[in-house]
Amino acid sequence: MPIHSTRLRRRSAWFLCFALLILLMAGCASTPPDYATQTRDPWEKMNRATFAFNQKFDKIIGRPVAKTYVRAVPRQARDGIHNVLHNLGAPISIINDLLQGQFKYMFKDTGRFIVNSTIGLLGWFDVAQHMDLPHHSADFGETLADYGVSSGPYLVLPFLGPSSVRDTGSLYVDYEYADPIQSSMQPRYRNAATLTNAVDTRAGLLDLDSAIDSAFDPYTFVRDAWIQHRRFQLYRGNPPMQYPDYPDLPPDDSDSNSAPSAVSHTKSAAAGTQVSPAPVKPKQPPAVAGSKEKTLINAGDRQS
C-alpha cells in the first residue's frame, strides 16, 4: 500500500509539472487552430482491416453482451451505474479544463463532482443537473488541440474503435495521470470499472446499429461521423463552416460565375423595360329604349 501511494504521488507530481509547463509556454488557449482539427485517412487499408475485426468481435461478443445487459438490468439501475461512471471520470475533465484555460467549465465541473459525490450518493443520482450543472467532458486530446498539436492520421484501434494518433496518445495521459480516483484503485476494482464502462458505452450505442448495418459503406459512415463529432467537440459545439471533402470549393457568396437567379432576371427586366399603358377602349353610348325596334324596321325598309 505505501508503494502504491508513492507511485500515485509521483505520477501526480509529474503531471502537475507537465501542466505548468504547458501553461507557461503557451498561455491559456481559447479555441484550437483549424489545422489541428483536420483528420485525414492515409492508413485506410490498415484501418479497414481493424474495423472489420472490430465488427466481427462486436457481433459475436460486444452486441450480445450489451443487449443482455439492457434486458437483465432495469432502466433505473442502468442510469445509476452510468451516472457513477461519469462521476468517476469527472477529475479528468476538471484537470483538462484547467489546462485549456476554460475556468468556467472547471468551476462548473468541480461543483458538479462535489454535489453528485455527496448529495448524489457517489454519483448514483445526477442531482447537479437540476442545479444548472450539466455533464461536460474534456480530455487531453482536446487540450493538445488547443495548443496547436495536429490530430495526425485517422486511426481505428482494436476493440476501442475510431480515434486519431493524437487522441490515442492522450488516452494514456488521461487514465494514468489525470484520473486520481481510478489510479488509486486496486487493479481488480479498476479492471471491473473499465469493463463496466465498456458495457455501458456499448449499450448506449445500440440505437446506432441499424444505421451502421444499413449503410452502403459502414467504414466510411463511421469514420465521417466520428471526424465530424470530434471536430464538434474540439470547437465546443460551435465549429466553423468548412468543406473537408471539397477543399477547392469556394463559398457561396464568392462564386461569381454562378448563374443569376430567376428573381434577379425578373428585377433586371422590369428595371430596363418601359411598360406602355394599356389601350383605353372608347365608352359605348348608353342604349336607348326602342333602338332595337328601330334598327329592325330600317333593315326591313332596305330589303324592300
C-alpha positions as CSV (number, residue, x, y, z in Angstrom):
1,M,0.0,0.0,0.0
2,P,2.7,2.6,0.7
3,I,4.4,1.7,-2.6
4,H,1.1,2.2,-4.4
5,S,0.6,5.6,-2.8
6,T,4.2,6.7,-3.5
7,R,3.6,5.7,-7.1
8,L,0.4,7.8,-7.2
9,R,2.1,10.8,-5.7
10,R,5.0,10.5,-8.2
11,R,2.5,10.3,-11.1
12,S,0.6,13.4,-9.9
13,A,3.8,15.4,-9.4
14,W,4.9,14.6,-13.0
15,F,1.5,15.5,-14.4
16,L,1.4,18.8,-12.5
17,C,4.8,19.7,-13.7
18,F,3.8,19.0,-17.3
19,A,0.6,21.0,-16.9
20,L,2.5,24.0,-15.5
21,L,5.0,23.7,-18.4
22,I,2.1,23.9,-21.0
23,L,0.6,26.9,-19.3
24,L,3.8,28.8,-19.1
25,M,4.8,28.1,-22.7
26,A,1.5,28.7,-24.5
27,G,-0.7,30.6,-22.1
28,C,-4.4,29.9,-21.9
29,A,-5.8,28.8,-25.2
30,S,-9.3,29.5,-26.3
31,T,-10.1,27.6,-29.5
32,P,-7.8,25.2,-31.4
33,P,-6.4,26.3,-34.8
34,D,-8.2,24.9,-37.8
35,Y,-5.3,22.7,-38.9
36,A,-5.4,20.9,-35.5
37,T,-8.9,19.8,-36.1
38,Q,-8.4,18.3,-39.6
39,T,-8.2,14.5,-39.7
40,R,-7.2,12.6,-42.8
41,D,-7.2,8.8,-43.5
42,P,-3.9,7.8,-45.2
43,W,-3.9,4.5,-43.5
44,E,-7.3,3.4,-44.8
45,K,-6.3,-0.1,-45.8
46,M,-5.0,-0.9,-42.3
47,N,-7.9,0.8,-40.7
48,R,-10.4,-1.1,-42.8
49,A,-8.8,-4.4,-41.6
50,T,-9.0,-3.3,-38.0
51,F,-12.6,-2.1,-38.5
52,A,-13.6,-5.5,-39.9
53,F,-12.1,-7.2,-36.9
54,N,-13.9,-4.9,-34.5
55,Q,-17.2,-5.5,-36.4
56,K,-16.8,-9.3,-36.1
57,F,-15.9,-9.0,-32.4
58,D,-18.9,-6.8,-31.8
59,K,-21.4,-9.1,-33.5
60,I,-20.1,-12.1,-31.6
61,I,-19.5,-10.6,-28.2
62,G,-20.0,-6.9,-27.8
63,R,-23.5,-6.5,-29.1
64,P,-25.0,-9.7,-27.5
65,V,-23.5,-8.7,-24.1
66,A,-24.9,-5.1,-24.4
67,K,-28.4,-6.4,-25.3
68,T,-28.3,-8.9,-22.4
69,Y,-27.2,-6.1,-20.1
70,V,-30.2,-3.9,-21.2
71,R,-32.7,-6.8,-20.8
72,A,-31.4,-8.0,-17.5
73,V,-30.7,-4.7,-15.7
74,P,-33.6,-2.3,-15.0
75,R,-33.5,1.1,-16.5
76,Q,-33.1,2.9,-13.2
77,A,-30.2,0.7,-12.2
78,R,-28.5,1.3,-15.6
79,D,-29.0,5.0,-15.2
80,G,-27.4,4.9,-11.8
81,I,-24.4,2.9,-13.0
82,H,-24.0,5.3,-15.9
83,N,-24.0,8.3,-13.5
84,V,-21.4,6.7,-11.2
85,L,-19.1,6.0,-14.1
86,H,-19.4,9.6,-15.3
87,N,-18.7,10.8,-11.8
88,L,-15.6,8.7,-11.6
89,G,-14.3,10.4,-14.8
90,A,-15.0,13.9,-13.6
91,P,-11.4,14.6,-12.4
92,I,-10.2,14.1,-16.0
93,S,-12.5,16.9,-17.2
94,I,-11.6,19.2,-14.4
95,I,-7.8,18.9,-14.9
96,N,-8.1,19.3,-18.7
97,D,-10.5,22.3,-18.2
98,L,-7.6,23.9,-16.2
99,L,-5.0,23.1,-18.8
100,Q,-7.3,24.6,-21.6
101,G,-7.9,27.8,-19.6
102,Q,-11.6,27.0,-19.5
103,F,-12.1,28.2,-15.9
104,K,-15.8,28.5,-16.3
105,Y,-16.1,24.8,-17.1
106,M,-13.6,23.9,-14.5
107,F,-15.6,25.5,-11.7
108,K,-18.8,24.0,-13.0
109,D,-17.4,20.5,-13.3
110,T,-15.8,20.8,-9.9
111,G,-19.2,21.8,-8.4
112,R,-20.9,19.1,-10.2
113,F,-18.4,16.5,-8.9
114,I,-18.8,17.7,-5.3
115,V,-22.6,17.8,-5.4
116,N,-23.0,14.4,-7.1
117,S,-20.4,12.7,-4.9
118,T,-22.1,13.9,-1.7
119,I,-25.8,14.6,-2.2
120,G,-26.0,12.2,-5.2
121,L,-24.5,9.3,-3.3
122,L,-21.2,8.9,-5.1
123,G,-22.9,9.9,-8.3
124,W,-25.7,7.4,-8.4
125,F,-28.2,10.3,-8.7
126,D,-27.4,13.2,-11.0
127,V,-28.5,15.9,-8.6
128,A,-26.3,18.5,-10.2
129,Q,-28.2,18.6,-13.5
130,H,-31.1,20.2,-11.6
131,M,-28.7,22.9,-10.3
132,D,-27.7,24.2,-13.8
133,L,-24.6,22.0,-13.7
134,P,-24.9,19.7,-16.8
135,H,-22.5,17.0,-17.7
136,H,-19.4,18.2,-19.6
137,S,-16.4,16.2,-20.7
138,A,-12.9,17.3,-21.6
139,D,-9.8,15.1,-22.4
140,F,-6.1,15.6,-23.0
141,G,-6.6,15.3,-26.8
142,E,-8.7,18.5,-26.7
143,T,-6.0,20.1,-24.6
144,L,-3.3,19.2,-27.1
145,A,-5.5,20.5,-30.0
146,D,-6.0,23.8,-28.1
147,Y,-2.2,24.2,-28.1
148,G,-1.9,23.5,-31.8
149,V,-1.0,19.8,-31.8
150,S,-2.2,18.3,-35.1
151,S,-4.6,15.3,-34.8
152,G,-2.5,13.2,-37.1
153,P,-4.0,10.4,-39.3
154,Y,-7.3,8.8,-38.5
155,L,-6.7,5.5,-36.6
156,V,-9.0,2.6,-35.8
157,L,-8.0,1.0,-32.5
158,P,-8.7,-2.7,-31.8
159,F,-11.7,-3.0,-29.5
160,L,-11.8,0.8,-28.9
161,G,-12.8,1.9,-32.4
162,P,-12.3,5.3,-34.1
163,S,-9.5,7.6,-32.9
164,S,-6.6,9.6,-34.1
165,V,-2.8,9.5,-33.4
166,R,-3.1,12.5,-31.1
167,D,-6.1,11.2,-29.2
168,T,-4.6,7.7,-28.9
169,G,-1.6,9.1,-27.1
170,S,-3.8,11.2,-24.9
171,L,-5.7,8.2,-23.6
172,Y,-2.6,7.1,-21.5
173,V,-2.2,10.5,-20.0
174,D,-5.9,10.8,-19.1
175,Y,-6.2,7.4,-17.4
176,E,-2.7,7.2,-15.8
177,Y,-2.1,10.7,-14.7
178,A,-5.2,12.8,-14.9
179,D,-7.5,10.4,-13.1
180,P,-6.5,10.2,-9.4
181,I,-9.6,8.2,-8.4
182,Q,-9.1,5.2,-10.7
183,S,-5.3,5.4,-10.4
184,S,-5.7,4.9,-6.6
185,M,-7.9,1.8,-7.1
186,Q,-6.7,-1.7,-6.7
187,P,-6.2,-3.4,-10.1
188,R,-9.2,-5.7,-9.7
189,Y,-11.6,-2.8,-8.9
190,R,-10.1,-0.7,-11.7
191,N,-10.5,-3.5,-14.2
192,A,-14.1,-4.0,-13.1
193,A,-14.8,-0.3,-13.6
194,T,-13.2,-0.4,-17.0
195,L,-15.2,-3.4,-18.1
196,T,-18.5,-2.0,-16.7
197,N,-17.8,1.3,-18.6
198,A,-17.2,-0.6,-21.8
199,V,-20.6,-2.5,-21.5
200,D,-22.4,0.8,-20.5
201,T,-20.9,2.6,-23.5
202,R,-21.8,-0.2,-25.9
203,A,-25.3,-0.3,-24.5
204,G,-25.7,3.4,-25.2
205,L,-24.8,2.8,-28.9
206,L,-27.3,0.1,-29.6
207,D,-29.7,2.5,-31.3
208,L,-27.0,3.2,-34.0
209,D,-26.6,-0.4,-35.1
210,S,-29.4,-0.3,-37.6
211,A,-27.9,2.8,-39.3
212,I,-24.4,1.3,-39.5
213,D,-25.7,-2.0,-40.8
214,S,-27.8,-0.4,-43.5
215,A,-25.0,2.0,-44.6
216,F,-23.6,1.4,-48.1
217,D,-20.1,1.5,-46.7
218,P,-20.1,1.1,-42.9
219,Y,-16.5,2.0,-42.6
220,T,-16.9,5.4,-44.3
221,F,-20.1,6.1,-42.4
222,V,-18.5,5.6,-39.0
223,R,-15.3,7.4,-40.0
224,D,-17.0,10.5,-41.3
225,A,-19.4,10.6,-38.4
226,W,-16.6,10.3,-35.8
227,I,-14.5,13.0,-37.5
228,Q,-17.4,15.5,-37.6
229,H,-18.4,14.7,-34.0
230,R,-14.8,15.1,-32.8
231,R,-14.5,18.4,-34.6
232,F,-17.7,19.5,-32.9
233,Q,-16.2,18.6,-29.5
234,L,-12.9,20.4,-30.2
235,Y,-14.8,23.6,-31.1
236,R,-17.0,23.2,-28.0
237,G,-20.2,22.9,-30.1
238,N,-19.5,25.8,-32.5
239,P,-17.3,24.6,-35.4
240,P,-16.7,26.9,-38.3
241,M,-18.0,26.1,-41.7
242,Q,-15.7,24.1,-44.0
243,Y,-15.7,21.8,-47.0
244,P,-13.5,18.8,-45.9
245,D,-14.2,16.7,-49.0
246,Y,-14.0,19.6,-51.5
247,P,-11.1,21.8,-50.5
248,D,-11.3,23.8,-53.7
249,L,-15.0,24.7,-53.4
250,P,-15.5,28.4,-52.8
251,P,-18.1,29.9,-50.5
252,D,-21.5,30.5,-52.0
253,D,-21.2,34.3,-52.0
254,S,-17.8,34.3,-53.7
255,D,-18.9,32.3,-56.7
256,S,-19.0,35.0,-59.4
257,N,-19.6,32.5,-62.2
258,S,-22.8,31.2,-60.8
259,A,-26.0,31.8,-62.8
260,P,-28.2,34.6,-61.6
261,S,-31.5,33.6,-60.0
262,A,-34.9,34.0,-61.7
263,V,-35.7,36.8,-59.2
264,S,-32.7,38.8,-60.5
265,H,-33.8,38.2,-64.1
266,T,-37.2,39.5,-63.3
267,K,-35.9,42.6,-61.5
268,S,-33.5,43.5,-64.3
269,A,-36.1,43.0,-66.9
270,A,-38.5,45.2,-65.0
271,A,-35.9,47.9,-64.5
272,G,-34.9,48.1,-68.2
273,T,-38.2,47.8,-69.8
274,Q,-40.8,50.7,-70.1
275,V,-44.2,49.4,-69.7
276,S,-46.6,51.0,-72.2
277,P,-50.1,51.9,-70.9
278,A,-52.9,49.6,-71.8
279,P,-55.1,50.9,-74.7
280,V,-58.3,52.6,-73.4
281,K,-61.4,51.3,-75.1
282,P,-63.9,54.0,-76.1
283,K,-67.0,54.1,-74.0
284,Q,-70.1,52.8,-75.7
285,P,-73.1,55.2,-75.7
286,P,-75.9,54.0,-73.5
287,A,-78.6,52.0,-75.2
288,V,-81.8,54.0,-75.9
289,A,-85.1,52.4,-75.3
290,G,-86.7,51.3,-78.6
291,S,-83.4,51.5,-80.6
292,K,-83.6,47.7,-81.3
293,E,-87.0,48.0,-82.8
294,K,-86.0,51.0,-85.0
295,T,-83.0,49.1,-86.3
296,L,-85.1,46.1,-87.3
297,I,-87.6,48.5,-89.1
298,N,-84.8,50.2,-91.1
299,A,-83.3,46.9,-92.1
300,G,-86.7,45.8,-93.4
301,D,-87.1,49.0,-95.4
302,R,-83.7,48.5,-97.1
303,Q,-84.7,44.9,-98.1
304,S,-88.0,46.1,-99.6
